[in-house]
Amino acid sequence: MTEKNIADRSSRPSRPSKLALANVRVFDGTSLRPPSTVIIDGSHIGNANTDGKPVPTYDAQGKTLLPGLIDSHAHPMNADHLEALTRYGITTAVNAFCPDPAFCTSLLNHPGLTSLLTASFIATSPNSTHAKLVGPSSPLLIHNTSQIPEWVGRQVAQGADFIKVVGSAPGPGLLQAAQTALTEAAHAAGWRVVLHAASRAAYEQGLAAGADQIHHAPLDVAVSGALLESFARKRRDVVVCPTLTMMRATVEAIGGNKLSFAAATETVARLHRAGVTILAGSDANLQPGTPAQVQFGSSLHDELENLVAAGLSPVEALNAATVLPARYFGLEDRGVVREGMLADLLLVDGDPTVDIRASRNVVKVWVRGVEFDSQHA
């Protein structure tokens, strides 16, 4: 699969050009501006002043121009997955699991397709459920806390953009001391820590460890009480990506009385009311053996609708998929429509600041100035 991904990289058009997008209503993070012109100048947004020089123009007829969407949690494996993400206006995605550095690198820099941030290999212990991916004796696992600095250094050297830690509580996995040591080692190296947590106990451990982001939402008991107060005290430091779409799919796939999607949605509602930053992530994957499979692309729009149903406004949901993930993943060149930023853009029909479902009405997508060609895909 690695070789095919590399081959696919050179098979798409890759040359951005100059284009004036006339009569677009730009989403500025709070509302839609009056119709104006945005210039795509190569891979970036250019100056609207063209000095009288002729520029090819596309008349958007008052449609809405959004920053390209950012999916903060996905698991693409090939160019088809990247194409599906791009088709739905997702110009950046966070690849939340990297089983092999060479394979993950093969998914990078595909012209005109979704660009990726890449996680480390998952930090977990030999006795955890996730250890089954490699076997309990694998050197990729954390066997004792003394190896943590070296483990983190190796992940950084291999190209990880952040460190992913698996919180397994109340099941077997990394103990609190190990999670804290991993977070401290990652922060010492200048790297963010994203913690996987699908239970209240795992949330508690992640927050105590000092993780920068907690992904997924509890499917047992909603966050409340002292834990919610701890989030409120740390709300400037910790963000949550609840992946409600995956949480719902997991409950539907597994069933039973032990899993509760209501706990996940109530957690998001409570965190939002407490002022905790929420990011939009789909957990899109088509891998056999996962708790549930979630489609690439369309699922992020499902997630936006789930976030609105949990209490976010449509504007807040849009920010959860644009400016906020850009900020909290350190992507200073995207997330807003402004001169000098990457020309990662999504044109939609309708007003998603009023009805979030309008984000699905994709008209055109540009990734670093290259228009997505659905016919080529």
C-alpha positions, 0 to 999 in steps of 0.5 A, spaced: 500 500 500 505 504 501 508 504 494 501 505 491 500 511 495 507 514 492 505 512 485 498 515 486 501 522 488 504 523 481 498 522 478 494 528 479 494 535 477 498 539 481 499 546 478 495 552 482 493 558 478 490 565 479 483 566 480 478 571 482 472 568 486 467 574 485 461 575 489 463 570 495 460 571 502 466 570 506 465 566 513 469 570 518 468 566 524 462 570 526 458 571 520 458 572 513 460 578 510 457 582 504 459 579 497 466 581 495 472 578 491 477 573 494 483 572 489 487 565 489 494 566 487 498 560 486 497 556 493 495 562 497 490 567 498 492 573 494 491 581 494 484 583 492 487 589 488 489 586 481 492 593 479 488 592 473 491 586 470 486 581 467 485 575 472 480 569 470 474 570 474 469 565 477 462 568 479 460 565 485 453 568 485 453 570 492 455 563 495 458 562 501 466 561 502 468 557 508 476 556 510 477 549 508 474 544 513 479 540 518 477 533 520 481 533 527 481 525 527 481 520 522 484 514 519 486 515 512 489 509 508 490 511 501 489 516 496 481 514 495 480 516 502 484 523 501 479 524 495 473 522 499 475 527 504 477 533 499 470 532 495 467 534 502 471 540 503 476 537 508 482 540 506 486 538 512 485 532 516 489 529 522 491 522 521 490 519 528 494 513 528 501 511 524 502 504 524 509 505 520 512 511 518 514 510 511 506 508 510 504 514 513 509 518 509 506 515 503 500 519 505 503 526 505 503 531 499 498 529 494 497 535 490 490 537 490 488 533 496 487 533 503 493 534 507 495 531 513 498 531 520 500 525 523 500 522 530 505 518 533 505 510 534 500 509 540 503 510 546 500 504 550 502 498 555 503 491 553 497 489 557 492 493 553 487 492 548 490 496 543 497 492 544 494 487 540 495 491 534 503 489 534 503 483 540 505 484 547 513 483 546 513 489 541 518 494 542 513 499 539 509 499 546 511 502 553 514 496 557 516 501 563 516 508 564 524 508 564 524 508 556 519 513 555 524 519 554 527 514 548 520 512 546 518 519 545 524 521 542 524 516 536 517 518 535 519 525 534 525 523 529 520 519 525 516 525 523 510 524 528 506 531 529 504 529 536 504 524 541 498 520 541 497 516 548 491 511 549 487 512 556 484 505 557 481 506 564 478 502 567 481 497 563 488 495 563 493 500 560 498 505 562 497 507 569 497 514 571 504 515 572 506 513 565 501 517 562 504 523 566 511 521 564 509 521 557 506 528 557 512 531 560 517 528 556 513 530 550 512 537 552 519 537 554 520 536 546 515 541 544 510 536 542 503 536 543 499 530 547 493 527 544 489 522 549 484 517 546 479 516 552 472 513 551 470 513 559 470 517 564 475 514 568 480 515 562 478 522 562 480 523 569 487 520 567 488 524 561 486 531 565 491 529 571 496 527 566 496 534 563 494 532 556 493 537 551 487 534 547 482 529 549 479 525 543 472 521 543 467 522 549 465 517 554 460 512 553 459 510 560 458 516 564 457 523 562 463 528 565 460 532 571 462 534 578 469 535 580 471 533 573 467 538 570 470 543 574 477 541 573 476 542 565 473 549 567 479 551 571 484 548 565 479 550 559 485 554 556 489 548 556 485 542 554 481 541 548 476 536 547 474 532 540 468 528 542 468 524 535 460 523 536 459 520 529 464 515 531 461 514 538 454 513 535 456 508 530 460 504 536 453 504 540 449 502 534 454 497 532 456 494 539 449 495 542 448 492 549 446 496 556 453 498 558 454 503 552 450 510 552 451 515 546 447 520 551 453 520 556 457 522 550 452 528 548 451 530 555 458 530 556 459 535 550 453 539 552 456 540 559 463 541 557 461 547 552 457 550 557 463 550 561 467 554 556 471 548 554 474 548 546 470 543 542 474 540 535 470 537 530 473 530 528 469 524 525 474 518 526 473 516 519 475 509 518 474 503 513 478 498 517 475 491 519 476 490 526 474 497 529 468 498 533 465 501 527 466 503 520 465 511 519 465 514 512 470 519 510 468 526 508 461 526 509 462 524 516 465 530 518 458 534 516 455 528 520 459 531 526 458 538 525 450 536 526 451 532 532 455 538 535 449 543 534 445 537 536 449 537 543 448 545 544 453 548 539 451 554 535 452 553 527 457 558 528 461 555 533 460 548 530 464 551 523 469 554 528 470 547 531 472 545 524 476 551 521 480 556 526 480 552 532 483 546 530 488 550 526 490 554 532 490 548 537 494 544 532 499 549 530 497 550 523 498 558 523 497 558 515 490 556 515 483 556 518 481 563 516 480 566 509 485 572 509 490 574 505 497 570 505 493 564 508 493 557 504 488 557 499 484 552 502 477 553 501 470 551 500 465 554 496 458 552 499 450 553 497 446 556 502 448 559 509 451 554 514 451 559 519 444 559 520 443 551 518 449 547 519 446 542 514 448 547 508 455 545 509 454 539 505 452 543 499 459 543 496 460 547 490 467 547 489 473 545 493 481 548 493 487 545 496 493 550 496 490 553 490 488 547 486 481 546 484 479 539 486 477 535 480 471 530 481 472 527 474 479 526 475 478 523 482 
